[in-house]
Structure formats: C-alpha cells, structure tokens
C-alpha cells in the first residue's frame, strides 16, 4: 500500500498551454521525488497589447510519500 500527496503548481509559457504544463511538471520534478501524475485544474493567460502574451496552467501533481 502507498500514501500519496498532492501539490498545486502553476506553469507559464509564452508559447502554449502544453508548454506551460510541461514546464510546470519539469520544474516540480526538480524538487519533488516520486511524481506520478498531474491534472490540469485551470487554464488562463495574460494579454498585452491585444495579444496573448503568456499562457498559464494550474495543475495538481501527485507523488508517493516515502514510508518508514
């Protein structure tokens, strides 16, 4: 049996929602071990001068908690 914990991470990208998601997962994996899945909770962006300037994705990522 395993125990899991969820964290919330926001990724950003000037390119796309997919790129923002990938960056969020990659950055979280630098400091969190045993990441196993993610779920996109929100998608939004920033507008500058009438154009999309930044894509933002809020994800929840799950990871296995290490036991004793």
DSSP file (Angstrom, degrees, kcal/mol; ACC not computed):
  #  RESIDUE AA STRUCTURE BP1 BP2  ACC     N-H-->O    O-->H-N    N-H-->O    O-->H-N    TCO  KAPPA ALPHA  PHI   PSI    X-CA   Y-CA   Z-CA
    1    1 A X              0   0    0      0, 0.0     2,-0.3     0, 0.0     0, 0.0   0.000 360.0 360.0 360.0 150.3    0.0    0.0    0.0
    2    2 A X        -     0   0    0     64,-0.0     2,-0.4    65,-0.0    64,-0.1  -0.919 360.0-139.6-132.7 157.7    1.2    3.5   -0.7
    3    3 A X  E     -A   65   0A   0     62,-0.5    62,-3.3    -2,-0.3     2,-0.3  -0.949  21.2-161.3-116.9 140.0    0.3    7.0    0.5
    4    4 A X  E     -A   64   0A   0     -2,-0.4     2,-0.3    60,-0.3    60,-0.2  -0.865   6.7-158.9-123.3 154.7    0.1   10.0   -1.9
    5    5 A X  E     -A   63   0A   0     58,-2.6    58,-2.4    -2,-0.3     2,-0.4  -0.955  11.2-141.9-129.8 150.2    0.2   13.7   -1.5
    6    6 A X  E     -A   62   0A   0     -2,-0.3     2,-0.3    56,-0.2    56,-0.2  -0.893  14.3-172.9-113.5 142.6   -0.9   16.4   -4.0
    7    7 A X  E     -A   61   0A   0     54,-2.3    54,-2.5    -2,-0.4     2,-0.5  -0.929  19.9-130.2-126.6 156.6    0.7   19.8   -4.7
    8    8 A X  E     +A   60   0A   0     -2,-0.3     2,-0.4    52,-0.2    52,-0.2  -0.923  28.3 176.7-108.3 132.2   -0.5   22.7   -6.8
    9    9 A X  E     -A   59   0A   0     50,-2.6    50,-3.2    -2,-0.5     2,-0.5  -0.986  19.1-150.3-134.9 142.3    1.9   24.2   -9.3
   10   10 A X  E     -A   58   0A   0     -2,-0.4     2,-0.3    48,-0.2    48,-0.2  -0.968  15.0-166.7-114.8 121.9    1.4   27.0  -11.9
   11   11 A X  E     -A   57   0A   0     46,-2.7    46,-2.5    -2,-0.5     2,-0.3  -0.807   2.7-163.6-104.5 148.5    3.4   26.8  -15.1
   12   12 A X  E     +A   56   0A   0     -2,-0.3     2,-0.3    44,-0.2    44,-0.2  -0.939  11.7 168.6-130.7 154.1    3.8   29.7  -17.6
   13   13 A X  E     -A   55   0A   0     42,-1.9    42,-3.6    -2,-0.3     7,-0.1  -0.967  35.6-143.5-159.3 144.9    4.9   29.9  -21.2
   14   14 A X  S    S+     0   0    0     -2,-0.3     3,-0.1    40,-0.2    42,-0.1   0.531 101.4  50.7 -82.0  -5.4    4.9   32.5  -23.9
   15   15 A X  S    S-     0   0    0      1,-0.3     2,-0.3    40,-0.1    -1,-0.1   0.905 113.2 -34.7-100.6 -53.7    4.3   29.6  -26.4
   16   16 A X     >  -     0   0    0     39,-0.1     4,-1.9     1,-0.1    -1,-0.3  -0.985  47.6-101.8-165.8 166.9    1.3   27.4  -25.4
   17   17 A X  H  > S+     0   0    0     -2,-0.3     4,-2.3     2,-0.2     5,-0.2   0.881 120.6  54.9 -65.7 -38.7   -0.7   25.7  -22.7
   18   18 A X  H  > S+     0   0    0      1,-0.2     4,-2.5     2,-0.2    -1,-0.2   0.913 108.5  47.4 -62.0 -42.6    1.1   22.4  -23.5
   19   19 A X  H  > S+     0   0    0      2,-0.2     4,-2.4     1,-0.2    -1,-0.2   0.888 110.4  52.3 -66.2 -39.1    4.5   24.1  -23.0
   20   20 A X  H  X S+     0   0    0     -4,-1.9     4,-1.9     2,-0.2    -1,-0.2   0.889 110.8  48.5 -63.2 -39.0    3.3   25.7  -19.7
   21   21 A X  H  X S+     0   0    0     -4,-2.3     4,-2.3     2,-0.2    -2,-0.2   0.935 111.0  49.6 -65.4 -47.4    2.2   22.3  -18.5
   22   22 A X  H  X S+     0   0    0     -4,-2.5     4,-2.6     1,-0.2    -2,-0.2   0.902 111.6  48.8 -59.2 -43.0    5.5   20.6  -19.4
   23   23 A X  H  X S+     0   0    0     -4,-2.4     4,-2.6     2,-0.2     5,-0.2   0.881 109.0  53.0 -66.7 -38.1    7.5   23.3  -17.7
   24   24 A X  H  X S+     0   0    0     -4,-1.9     4,-2.2     2,-0.2    -2,-0.2   0.929 112.9  43.9 -62.1 -44.8    5.4   23.0  -14.5
   25   25 A X  H  X S+     0   0    0     -4,-2.3     4,-2.3     2,-0.2    -2,-0.2   0.931 114.5  49.0 -66.6 -46.1    6.0   19.3  -14.4
   26   26 A X  H  X S+     0   0    0     -4,-2.6     4,-0.6     1,-0.2    -2,-0.2   0.914 113.4  46.3 -61.7 -43.6    9.7   19.6  -15.1
   27   27 A X  H >< S+     0   0    0     -4,-2.6     3,-0.9     1,-0.2     4,-0.5   0.901 112.4  50.0 -67.6 -40.1   10.3   22.3  -12.5
   28   28 A X  H >X S+     0   0    0     -4,-2.2     4,-1.8    -5,-0.2     3,-1.4   0.890 104.7  59.3 -63.5 -38.0    8.3   20.4   -9.9
   29   29 A X  H 3< S+     0   0    0     -4,-2.3    -1,-0.2     1,-0.3    -2,-0.2   0.680  92.4  69.0 -66.4 -16.8   10.3   17.2  -10.6
   30   30 A X  T << S+     0   0    0     -3,-0.9    -1,-0.3    -4,-0.6    -2,-0.2   0.790 118.5  17.4 -70.6 -26.8   13.5   19.1   -9.7
   31   31 A X  T <4 S+     0   0    0     -3,-1.4     2,-0.5    -4,-0.5    -2,-0.2   0.502 116.3  69.1-124.1  -8.0   12.5   19.3   -6.0
   32   32 A X     <  -     0   0    0     -4,-1.8     3,-0.5    -5,-0.1     2,-0.2  -0.963  67.4-149.4-119.8 123.1    9.7   16.6   -5.5
   33   33 A X  S    S+     0   0    0     -2,-0.5    -3,-0.1     1,-0.2    -2,-0.0  -0.537  72.0  23.1 -87.2 156.0   10.5   12.9   -5.8
   34   34 A X  S    S+     0   0    0      1,-0.2    30,-1.5    -2,-0.2    -1,-0.2   0.748  70.6 177.8  66.6  30.0    8.2   10.2   -7.0
   35   35 A X  E     +B   63   0A   0     -3,-0.5    28,-0.3    28,-0.2    -1,-0.2  -0.433   4.5 170.4 -60.1 136.4    5.8   12.4   -9.1
   36   36 A X  E     -     0   0A   0     26,-3.1     2,-0.3     1,-0.4    27,-0.2   0.666  50.4  -7.1-124.3 -27.1    3.3   10.1  -10.7
   37   37 A X  E     -B   62   0A   0     25,-1.2    25,-2.3     2,-0.0    -1,-0.4  -0.981  50.0-151.0-162.4 167.6    0.5   12.1  -12.3
   38   38 A X  E     -B   61   0A   0     -2,-0.3     2,-0.4    23,-0.2    23,-0.2  -0.977   2.8-156.3-144.7 159.7   -0.9   15.5  -12.9
   39   39 A X  E     -B   60   0A   0     21,-2.2    21,-2.3    -2,-0.3     2,-0.5  -0.989  22.3-128.1-137.8 126.7   -4.3   17.0  -13.6
   40   40 A X  E     +B   59   0A   0     -2,-0.4    19,-0.2    19,-0.2     3,-0.1  -0.632  30.1 173.0 -74.9 123.5   -4.9   20.4  -15.2
   41   41 A X  E     +     0   0A   0     17,-3.1     2,-0.3    -2,-0.5    18,-0.2   0.785  61.8   9.8-100.8 -37.0   -7.2   22.4  -13.0
   42   42 A X  E     -B   58   0A   0     16,-1.6    16,-2.4     2,-0.0     2,-0.4  -0.996  53.1-162.7-146.3 147.6   -7.2   25.8  -14.7
   43   43 A X  E     +B   57   0A   0     -2,-0.3     2,-0.3    14,-0.2    14,-0.2  -0.999  30.0 140.1-129.5 129.7   -6.0   27.4  -17.9
   44   44 A X  E     -B   56   0A   0     12,-2.7    12,-3.2    -2,-0.4     2,-0.3  -0.873  24.2-158.5-151.9-177.6   -5.7   31.1  -18.3
   45   45 A X  E     -B   55   0A   0     -2,-0.3     2,-0.4    10,-0.2    10,-0.2  -0.971  20.0-107.2-161.0 175.4   -3.4   33.7  -19.8
   46   46 A X  E     -B   54   0A   0      8,-2.5     7,-3.2    -2,-0.3     8,-1.5  -0.921  25.8-149.1-115.1 139.5   -2.1   37.2  -19.8
   47   47 A X  E     +B   52   0A   0     -2,-0.4     2,-0.4     5,-0.2     5,-0.2  -0.898  15.7 177.4-109.9 135.4   -3.0   39.7  -22.6
   48   48 A X  E >  S-B   51   0A   0      3,-2.6     3,-1.4    -2,-0.4    -2,-0.0  -0.985  71.0 -10.5-138.0 127.5   -0.6   42.5  -23.6
   49   49 A X  T 3  S-     0   0    0     -2,-0.4     3,-0.1     1,-0.3    -1,-0.1   0.857 128.4 -54.4  54.3  39.7   -1.3   45.0  -26.4
   50   50 A X  T 3  S+     0   0    0      1,-0.2     2,-0.3     0, 0.0    -1,-0.3   0.603 119.9  94.7  76.9  11.6   -4.3   43.0  -27.6
   51   51 A X  E <  S- B   0  48A   0     -3,-1.4    -3,-2.6     0, 0.0     2,-0.5  -0.910  86.7 -91.7-132.3 159.0   -2.4   39.7  -28.0
   52   52 A X  E     + B   0  47A   0     -2,-0.3    -5,-0.2    -5,-0.2     3,-0.1  -0.596  42.8 173.0 -69.8 120.3   -1.8   36.6  -25.9
   53   53 A X  E     +     0   0A   0     -7,-3.2     2,-0.3    -2,-0.5    -6,-0.2   0.695  62.7  11.0-101.9 -25.6    1.4   37.4  -24.0
   54   54 A X  E     - B   0  46A   0     -8,-1.5    -8,-2.5   -39,-0.1     2,-0.4  -0.964  59.2-143.4-158.4 136.3    1.6   34.4  -21.7
   55   55 A X  E     -AB  13  45A   0    -42,-3.6   -42,-1.9    -2,-0.3     2,-0.4  -0.836  21.6-165.9 -97.3 138.2   -0.2   31.0  -21.2
   56   56 A X  E     -AB  12  44A   0    -12,-3.2   -12,-2.7    -2,-0.4     2,-0.4  -0.990   6.8-173.7-129.7 134.6   -0.7   29.9  -17.6
   57   57 A X  E     -AB  11  43A   0    -46,-2.5   -46,-2.7    -2,-0.4     2,-0.6  -0.992  11.4-155.4-130.6 126.5   -1.7   26.4  -16.4
   58   58 A X  E     +AB  10  42A   0    -16,-2.4   -17,-3.1    -2,-0.4   -16,-1.6  -0.896  24.9 177.9 -98.9 122.3   -2.6   25.5  -12.8
   59   59 A X  E     -AB   9  40A   0    -50,-3.2   -50,-2.6    -2,-0.6     2,-0.5  -0.880  28.2-141.7-122.7 155.6   -2.0   21.8  -12.2
   60   60 A X  E     -AB   8  39A   0    -21,-2.3   -21,-2.2    -2,-0.3     2,-0.4  -0.979  24.0-164.7-109.1 129.5   -2.3   19.4   -9.3
   61   61 A X  E     -AB   7  38A   0    -54,-2.5   -54,-2.3    -2,-0.5     2,-0.4  -0.937   5.3-148.1-117.8 138.3    0.5   16.9   -9.2
   62   62 A X  E     +AB   6  37A   0    -25,-2.3   -26,-3.1    -2,-0.4   -25,-1.2  -0.832  16.9 177.3-107.1 143.2    0.5   13.7   -7.2
   63   63 A X  E     -AB   5  35A   0    -58,-2.4   -58,-2.6    -2,-0.4     2,-0.3  -0.990  32.8-106.2-143.1 153.1    3.5   12.0   -5.7
   64   64 A X  E     -A    4   0A   0    -30,-1.5     2,-0.4    -2,-0.3   -60,-0.3  -0.601  31.7-131.2 -79.6 132.1    4.1    9.0   -3.5
   65   65 A X  E     -A    3   0A   0    -62,-3.3   -62,-0.5    -2,-0.3     2,-0.3  -0.673  25.7-116.8 -81.9 133.2    5.1    9.7    0.1
   66   66 A X        -     0   0    0     -2,-0.4     2,-0.1   -64,-0.1    -1,-0.1  -0.543  30.8-142.4 -73.3 133.0    8.1    7.8    1.3
   67   67 A X              0   0    0     -2,-0.3    -1,-0.1     1,-0.1   -65,-0.0  -0.344 360.0 360.0 -88.5 172.7    7.3    5.4    4.1
   68   68 A X              0   0    0     -2,-0.1    -1,-0.1     0, 0.0    -2,-0.1   0.467 360.0 360.0 -74.1 360.0    9.5    4.5    7.2
